[in-house]
Amino acid sequence: MSKVAIAVTIGQAVVSIVNAIHHGREFYQQTVDFMDSMQIDSGLTGPAKKAAVMDKMREILLGKNEDWERWALALSGFIDRIKATYNDFKGLFPKLA
């Protein structure tokens, strides 16, 4: 059995991510907005901030008759990756963060 190598460019990867986010864009945007408000106003740290954001998103998604179990996993991973990216950004550009 031979292996097939598939080359993916950065641009193709970004397009794939954007397409994946397109369906739930409003929910991802609300998640980021809550993350920002928790960063500024909450006095919470780390896991407590994430839990507060997840609780708020659960309320919103259930109010729109969305499948929370499906969204919970997606949003949890999204929060972790966005926070890591933000922290990397702050490290690279400390004067901008």
C-alpha positions as a Markdown table, in Angstrom:
| # | Residue | x | y | z |
|---|---|---|---|---|
| 1 | Met | 0.0 | 0.0 | 0.0 |
| 2 | Ser | 1.5 | 3.3 | -1.0 |
| 3 | Lys | 1.1 | 6.6 | 0.8 |
| 4 | Val | -0.2 | 9.6 | -1.0 |
| 5 | Ala | 1.3 | 13.0 | 0.0 |
| 6 | Ile | -1.0 | 15.9 | -0.2 |
| 7 | Ala | 0.5 | 19.4 | -0.1 |
| 8 | Val | -1.6 | 22.1 | 1.4 |
| 9 | Thr | -0.6 | 25.7 | 1.2 |
| 10 | Ile | -1.1 | 28.2 | 4.0 |
| 11 | Gly | -3.7 | 29.9 | 1.9 |
| 12 | Gln | -5.7 | 26.7 | 1.3 |
| 13 | Ala | -5.6 | 26.0 | 5.1 |
| 14 | Val | -6.9 | 29.5 | 5.9 |
| 15 | Val | -9.7 | 29.1 | 3.3 |
| 16 | Ser | -10.7 | 25.8 | 4.9 |
| 17 | Ile | -10.8 | 27.4 | 8.3 |
| 18 | Val | -12.8 | 30.4 | 7.1 |
| 19 | Asn | -15.3 | 28.0 | 5.4 |
| 20 | Ala | -15.6 | 26.0 | 8.5 |
| 21 | Ile | -16.3 | 29.1 | 10.6 |
| 22 | His | -18.8 | 30.5 | 8.1 |
| 23 | His | -21.7 | 28.4 | 9.4 |
| 24 | Gly | -21.4 | 29.5 | 13.0 |
| 25 | Arg | -19.7 | 32.8 | 12.5 |
| 26 | Glu | -22.1 | 34.7 | 14.9 |
| 27 | Phe | -21.5 | 32.1 | 17.6 |
| 28 | Tyr | -17.7 | 32.3 | 17.2 |
| 29 | Gln | -17.9 | 36.1 | 17.2 |
| 30 | Gln | -20.0 | 36.1 | 20.4 |
| 31 | Thr | -17.5 | 33.8 | 22.0 |
| 32 | Val | -14.6 | 36.1 | 21.2 |
| 33 | Asp | -16.7 | 39.1 | 22.4 |
| 34 | Phe | -17.3 | 37.3 | 25.7 |
| 35 | Met | -13.6 | 36.4 | 26.0 |
| 36 | Asp | -12.7 | 40.0 | 25.6 |
| 37 | Ser | -15.2 | 41.2 | 28.2 |
| 38 | Met | -13.9 | 38.5 | 30.6 |
| 39 | Gln | -10.3 | 39.6 | 30.0 |
| 40 | Ile | -11.2 | 43.2 | 30.9 |
| 41 | Asp | -14.0 | 43.1 | 33.5 |
| 42 | Ser | -14.3 | 39.7 | 35.2 |
| 43 | Gly | -11.5 | 39.4 | 37.7 |
| 44 | Leu | -11.5 | 35.7 | 36.8 |
| 45 | Thr | -8.5 | 33.7 | 35.7 |
| 46 | Gly | -7.8 | 30.9 | 33.3 |
| 47 | Pro | -10.3 | 28.0 | 33.6 |
| 48 | Ala | -12.9 | 30.1 | 35.4 |
| 49 | Lys | -12.9 | 32.6 | 32.5 |
| 50 | Lys | -13.4 | 29.8 | 30.0 |
| 51 | Ala | -16.2 | 28.3 | 32.1 |
| 52 | Ala | -18.0 | 31.6 | 32.3 |
| 53 | Val | -17.7 | 32.1 | 28.5 |
| 54 | Met | -18.9 | 28.5 | 27.9 |
| 55 | Asp | -21.9 | 29.0 | 30.3 |
| 56 | Lys | -22.9 | 32.2 | 28.4 |
| 57 | Met | -22.6 | 30.5 | 25.0 |
| 58 | Arg | -24.5 | 27.5 | 26.3 |
| 59 | Glu | -27.4 | 29.8 | 27.2 |
| 60 | Ile | -27.3 | 31.5 | 23.8 |
| 61 | Leu | -27.1 | 28.3 | 21.8 |
| 62 | Leu | -29.8 | 26.6 | 23.6 |
| 63 | Gly | -32.0 | 29.7 | 23.2 |
| 64 | Lys | -31.5 | 29.3 | 19.5 |
| 65 | Asn | -32.4 | 25.6 | 19.6 |
| 66 | Glu | -28.8 | 24.6 | 18.6 |
| 67 | Asp | -27.2 | 21.3 | 19.7 |
| 68 | Trp | -25.2 | 22.3 | 22.7 |
| 69 | Glu | -23.3 | 19.0 | 22.8 |
| 70 | Arg | -22.0 | 19.5 | 19.3 |
| 71 | Trp | -21.1 | 23.2 | 19.9 |
| 72 | Ala | -19.5 | 22.6 | 23.3 |
| 73 | Leu | -16.6 | 20.6 | 21.9 |
| 74 | Ala | -16.1 | 23.0 | 19.0 |
| 75 | Leu | -16.2 | 26.2 | 21.1 |
| 76 | Ser | -13.9 | 24.7 | 23.8 |
| 77 | Gly | -11.2 | 23.9 | 21.2 |
| 78 | Phe | -11.8 | 27.3 | 19.6 |
| 79 | Ile | -11.3 | 29.2 | 22.9 |
| 80 | Asp | -8.1 | 27.2 | 23.6 |
| 81 | Arg | -6.6 | 27.9 | 20.2 |
| 82 | Ile | -7.7 | 31.6 | 20.0 |
| 83 | Lys | -6.3 | 32.2 | 23.5 |
| 84 | Ala | -3.0 | 30.5 | 22.6 |
| 85 | Thr | -2.8 | 32.6 | 19.4 |
| 86 | Tyr | -3.5 | 35.8 | 21.4 |
| 87 | Asn | -0.8 | 34.9 | 23.9 |
| 88 | Asp | 1.7 | 34.3 | 21.0 |
| 89 | Phe | 0.7 | 37.6 | 19.5 |
| 90 | Lys | 1.4 | 39.4 | 22.8 |
| 91 | Gly | 4.8 | 37.7 | 22.9 |
| 92 | Leu | 5.7 | 38.7 | 19.4 |
| 93 | Phe | 4.3 | 42.2 | 19.6 |
| 94 | Pro | 4.3 | 43.3 | 23.2 |
| 95 | Lys | 3.8 | 47.0 | 22.4 |
| 96 | Leu | 0.6 | 46.3 | 20.5 |
| 97 | Ala | -1.1 | 44.0 | 23.1 |
